[in-house]
Amino acid sequence: MTTRPAAISRALTAAAATLALVLSAAACTTTEAPVAPGARTGVPAATAPPTAALAPYYAQKLDWKRCGTLECADLRVPLDHAAPDPAKDLTIKVARVKARDQAKRLGSLLVNPGGPGASGIDYVRGGAETIGGPGVRRYYDLVGFDPRGVASSDPIDCLDDKALDRFLAADPTPDDASEEQALLTQAKAMADGCEASNPDLVKHLSTADAARDMDILRAAVGDTQLNYLGKSYGTFLGATYADLFPKRVGRVVLDGVVPPDLTSAELGEGQARGFQIATQAYVEDCVTEDCPLGSTPETALKGLDDFFTQVDRNPLPTGDPSAPLLTEGWARLGVAVALYDQGSWGILTDALKEAKAGNGSSLMQLADAYADRRPGGGYDGNLMESIFAVNCLDRPDSPDLSAYETYAKDFSAKAPTWGANLAWGALPCGVWPVKSAVGPHKIHAAGSEPIVVVGTTRDPATIYEWSKRLRDQLDNAVLVSFDGDGHTAYGRSNTCVDSAIDAFYVQGRVPKDGLKC
């Protein structure tokens, strides 16, 4: 599954935006004067480029131009930071909403909404009024960017639309050798397509590459330290940055953590458990009214498992000529997307009622939302390709099908509904054509300013224990915990979380380690 907190369908966007707006309006805001990052601890006198060859990139000045409700600019970065070649440079698309109080401006707040593969530009465009509290929006320029290979920044393209439909519709829980081979065929199609269409770019899409780009962007916006909000996969990016450039860490918040030391198997197993916990919370809510899955949490959970089995055997009509059948693959995406935010549970219940009556159209619309797919065919971005291009460099996996059979058995023992799905989901990383020299590793960020880590107890995509895991690894970090449902916490949970993070950004007041909200 992808890790992405941004709203992921038009219907879900409306629900999530309403929820976020209500929470934001209710949040407590501080009236204390803003305190500039580094004012209390001292900012490094200079942040020179890592090498002389990178100096021209660090000397860039962004040429901001109006683009709708935003200001936009292009940032030039080297394809390979170790061997810059201007002929191979990439263009990172950047957008900002300027601070409302330019006279007291504290700098830029760079944001990444997750994925990997979600657009930071779309995140700022859609959430400029809800990313952070009033103080954050008053004193910081909000800066979103599409990381290399993502959305508008030299996007990697691996499959045409019809081939990507086949990839996503494929049976994600194979029952026998022939179904395993069919899934392997689709995995190879993704991996081979990424290499064939992007032979140079596919080698340089690791999170470490993106983190080095982010340091060039920090310099280009004129900040000596990075102020950053990373959600979901964005925490992996932010933690990687902190380890590479610890002295350049300003006010950094990592919400809904993906620890960089997770292996591919650990990621899948953890997400399987997270989605199982979220599913349990959903069915407990579902049965309080007219639940189409069952009248008790136990029967409803079994009802969902039975539904997936039935759809696997007999796909449902969708009314979409480009994807006429709701397969198990599409159905699981549709259910999963609604588990990211409890405000979408009602939408899921209605879709399941229709599906149980033989109509898969609403569940297919939810699946479309997950994949950034337009009803009727075609994709608005490259999320479902870039996620593998990044993850498979960061976390390679086994080429042996028996490894995934073992994963499926082990994961399912802890997460019966989602274990096999998440186990086989990493198969493209077993046949990925290039390998990273880094791989999973612990992050310490020795010498950094305090980093705020945020975890949600029933987060489906980034389980709570991962937030504790990263906090314990980092040399200088505190943990803020939200006891609740849904993916990530800041801006969508409660005033306790929002006030603590707002005060950190505006006054530099570090939350108490272990704060529970």
N, C-alpha and C positions, 0 to 999 in steps of 0.2 A: 504494500500500500504506500501511496505517497504520504508525506507529512506536510500538511498545508493548512494553516488556520484561516486563510482568507476564505470568504464565502464563495461557494463553488457551484452555484446555479442561480438563475435569476430568481427563482422562488426562494431558495435558501438565502440568497443575498438580501432579499427584502426582510426576511425573518431575522437574520443575524444583525443587519444594520439597525433595525428597530430595537432589538435587544441591546446592542452596543450603545445606541443613542440614549436609551433610558438609563443604563448604568452610568454612562458618562455624566449625564445631567445630575445624577444623584451623588456623584463622587464628591468627597470633601476636597477642597483646594486650599493651598496655603497662601497666605498673604505676605509672607516674608519676602524680602528683596532677593532677587536671584543672585547666586554666587557662581562666578565663572569657573568652568572646569580647570583644575590645577591650581586654583587660587590659594588653597589651604596647604597643599602638599608640594607645590612647585612643579612647573611644567619643564620638560627637557629644553635646554637652550636651543637645540637644533635637532631636526629630524632629517638627516641627510639621506639621499638615496642609498640603497644597499650596495650598489656598485656604480662606478663611473658610467658604465654603458647604459644604466637606467636613468641617468640624470636628465636627459631631454624629456622623458615621460613625466618625471616629477616636477618639471618646470612649466608644465602646461597651465594655461589659463582657460577656463571654460567660457565658451561664447553662448550665453543663455539667450534663448529666443522663446517668445510666447508660443505655446502649443495647447490651444483650448484653455482649460482652467489652470494649466501648469506652465512652468518655464522648463524648457528642455535644452540639453546640450549633448555633445558627443565627447567621449573620453577615449584617447588612443592608448592602447596597452600592447605589449609585445606578446606574440603567440607563445614564445618560450622565454620566460624571465631569465633563464640562465644563459641564453644566447640570443639577445634581441636582434631582430632583423627587420628594419622598417618596411621592407617589401612584404612582410608577412603579418603586419600589425592587425590587431582586431579593434573593432569599435564597440565600446560599451555605451549603451544609451542610458542617459541620466535625466531625471526630472526632479523638480523641487516645488514646494510651496513655501514662500518666504515667511519668516517670523513676523508676527503682527507688530511687534515692538522692535523695530530695527535699531533704535537708540540703545536698547538694553540687551540686544541679541547676544546669546551665549555661544553661538556657533551653529554648526549643522548637526542634525541627528540623522544618521544613515539608517535605513530600515531594510530588512529582508524578511518576507512573509513565509518562506519555507519552500517545500518541494522535495528535492531540488527540481527546479523548473518553473516555479511560480514567478510571475512578473512583479518586481518591486515597483515599477512605474504604475502598473494597474493598481497596486496596493495603495500607493499614495493618491492616485486619482480617485479611487473609490472610498478612501477612508481618511482623507485629510482632516475631516472634522472630528474623527473619533480615534485617531492614532495619538495616544497620550491625552492628558487632561488639558484644561485651558492654559495652565502655566507653561506646559511644554510647547503648545502651539503658539503661545505668545513670544517665547524667547528663543525658539530654535527654528531654523529652516529645516523642514522635513525633506529629506533627499532619498528618493527611491532610484534603484538602478536594476537593470536586467543583467545578471551575471553572464559571463562569456558562455556562448552556446545556447542561451535561453531567450525565448520570446523575440525581442527586437535586436538583440546583441549577437550578430552573426550566428543565428540559430542553427543548431545541428538538425539535419533532416535525414531520417533513416528509412522511412516507409511512406509510400503514397497513402492516400486516405483509405482506399479500399483494403490495402494490406494491413493498415493499422486497425481497421475494423475487425479484420480476421484475427489479428493478434489479441485484441481485447475480448473478443467473443469466445476465444478458445476455452476449452474445459480446464478450469484452474485446479481441479482435484482429480487427477487421472485415477481410474480404477483398475487398469490392467496395462500390460506392456504396450499394446497398440495405442492406447490413449497417451501413455508416456511419450512414445515416439512422435505422436502428433503434436504434443506440447513442445517437445524438443525442436521440431521443425519450425515452429513459430519463434522460439527463442533464438535459433540460428538466423532466422530471417531478420530479426531486430538487430542482432549483433553484426551480421555481415552487411546489412544495409547501412548502419552507422559508419562502418569503416569504408565501404565502397564510395559513399557520397561525400565523406569528409575525412580523407586519409590523414591530413595533418592535424586538423582540429581535434579529432577523436583522441589523440595522444595527450592533449593539454587541457582537459576539462576537469581535472581534480579539484577538490575543495581548496587545496593549498594554492593552486593557480588563481582561483577566484579571490582568495584572501590577499594575495599579493596585488591583484588588481585593485582591491579595496583600499590598500595603503596608498596607491597612486591617486585614487579618488579623494582620499582624506587630504592629501597634499593639495589637490586641485581646488577643493572648496575652501582652502586656506586655514585648516585646523592643524594645530601641532599635536593634538591627541584625537583619537577616534571616539566619538560619541555614537552609540549604536544600540538599536533594538533589533534583536534577532529572535524570530519565532520559529519553532519546529526545526526543520533543517537549518534555518538561519542561525540556530544556536551552534550547530556544528561549524558553520562558517565563522561565526564570531569567536568561538573558542580556538579555532585554528589560527585566526588572526592574532589573538592574544598570545598564543605560544610563539608565533613567528616574530611579533613586534610587541613584547610585553611593556616596554617603556613608553609605547605610544597609545596605550590603553587609557581612555578617558572614562566617561560614564557609560558603562556597557551593561545591558540587561539581556539575559538569555532565558527565554520563556518557552517551556515545553521542550525539554532537552533531548538531543541526540548526541550521546557522548562519542567523541572521535575514536575511542578505543574499542567500540563495538565491532565484532566480526559480523559477517553477513548472516551467519546462523543466529547469533545473539540478537541481531536486529529483528529477524523474522520471528523468533520465539517470543521476544518481548512484545512485539506488535500483536501477535496472536493473542497473548494474554490480555493486552490492553483492550483489544476489540471484544474479547470475551467478557471482560468486566463491564465495558460500556453496553454490550448487548444485554447482559443481566439487568443493568440499571434500566435499560429501555423496556424490557418485557415487564419488569415490576411496575413501571409506569403505565404501560399499555393495558394491563389487565384491570386497571382501576376504572376503565370505561369499556367500550365495546371493542375488544381486541380480536382481530381476525385470526390470531395464532393459537389462542387457547384462553381458558378462564383463570388459570393460575400461572405464576411465573414458570413453574416446572413444565407444564403442558405447553405454554407459549414458546419456551425455548426449544422444546422438542418439535413444536409446530414449525418453527423457522428452519430447523435442520431438515425436516421432512419436505418443506417447501423447496429448498435448494435441490434436494434429491429429485423431486418431481420435475422441476424445471430442467434439470440435467437430462432427464429421460424424455420430456415432452416440452420443448421450448414454447413460449407463449407468443401470440401475435402482438406486434407493437403498433401497427399502422404506419410505420416509417419504411418507405420503399428501400431506403439505403441500408437499413438494418431491420428486416421484417420480423425477426424472431428474437425474443428475449431469452438468451441462453443463460446457463448458470454463471458464466463469466460476467455478462452484463448485469445479471441480477445481483450478484455479490457487490459489484461496484455501486449499484444503486442503493443497496442497504447500507454499505459502509459509509457513503458520503453523508448520510443523515445522522450517523452516530458521532460526527465531529462536533455537533452542537445540539444540546438538548432542546433548543428552540425549534429544531427541525423534526422532532419525534412525531408530531402530529401529521406532518407531511408524509413521513414514512408509513404511518399506520394507514392513511388513506390510500397510498399506493399499493400496500399489501392487500387491502380489502379488494381493490380492483383486480390485482393479480390472482388472488384466490378465486375470483369470479371468472377468470380466464382472459383478462385484459392486461397485457404487460406494458401498456403505453406510458403510464405514469412512472413506473419503476425504470423504464428505459430513459425517460427524461432525467431522472436522478442520475443514472449512469452517464448520460451525456454531460451533465453538470460536472461530475467527477473528472471526466476526461477532457474538459474544455471542447466538447464536440457539439456542433450545431445540429439541432433536430433536422433531419433530412439529409445529413451527411456533411463532412468537412469539419476541420478543426480550427479553432481560433488561435491556438498556440502550439508549442511543441513539448508540452509538459510530459506527455506519456512516452516521449523519446529521450528527452534530456535527463529524465530521472534515472534511466539506465546508464546513459553516457557518463553521468557523474558518479552514481553509486557503484557502478561496476569497476571504475578506476579506484575508488576509495576502498571498496570491500570486495575483492575477487572471491569467487566461490569454486566449488568442485565441478569438474566436467563429468563426473561419474553419476549416472542416474540413481545408483543405489544410495548415494549420499542423501538425495532428496527423499527417497523412500524412508530412510532412517529419520530424517528431519520430520517428515509428515507423521510418523508414528510417535515420536517424542513430543512434538508440539501439540498433537491432538490429545495426548494424555493430560495436558494442562489446559488446553483450549479446544474443546471438541468441535465447536462451530467453525472456528477460523484456523485451526492448526495446519491442516493440509494445504489450505489456500495460501497461507503465508509461507509455508515450507517450499512449495513449488514456484512461488513468485520470484525467487532469486535465480531461477534457472538460466536466464540470459547472462548473468554474471559468471556462470560456470563455463560459458563458451565465448566470453568476450575476447576480442582479438588483440587487445593491448593490456598490459599490466602496469600499475603504478609502482614506482620505486619506494613509496612510503607505506601505504597500507594502514590498517588500524593501529593506533598508538595512543598512549596516555598523554594528557595535556596538563602542564603545570603552570605555564605563564609566570615563571619566577620573576619577581620584581614589578609586577603590574599593580596598578591602582585596584581598589576593591571591585570585584565583579559580582553583580547581583544575579543569582540563579533562581528561577521561579518554576515550581512544579505543581501540577494538579493531580489530586489523588485518584481520580477515575478518568484520566486522560486516555482515550482509546489508541492514539497513534504514538505517543511518547510517554511511556509509563512513568509513574511517579518516582520509582527507584532510580531511574536514569538521572533525574535531577540531583538526587542525593549523591549518586556516583560521581558526577562531574564536580559538584561542590567539594567533595572530599579529595578529588585529584588536584584541583586548582590551589595554588599556594595562598591566594588572597581572595576569598569569596565568601558570600553569605547566601543562605537559602531562605526563600519566602515560599510558604506552602499554602495552596488553596484547597480546601476540602470541598470538592464539588465534581461536577460532570463536565464533559466537553474537552476540546483540544485547546490548550493554552489558557492563560488566566488574565493577563493585563489587558484592560479595556473590555472584558467580557465576563467578569466574575463578580466582584463586589468592591465596596469602597475601601476596605482594608488593604487589598492588593493595590488598587489604583492610587490611593493616597501615598502609600509607601514608595511606589515607583516614581510618582510625580515629584515627591520631595527629593528623591535621589537625583533626578535629572535637573531640577531647578535650583535646589540649595546644596546639592552634593551631600545630603544627609543619608548615610548608609543605613539601610534597615538593619534591625537587630537580627543576628543569625538565628534561625529557627523560628522566625515569626510565623505564626499560624493564623490563617484567615478563613 
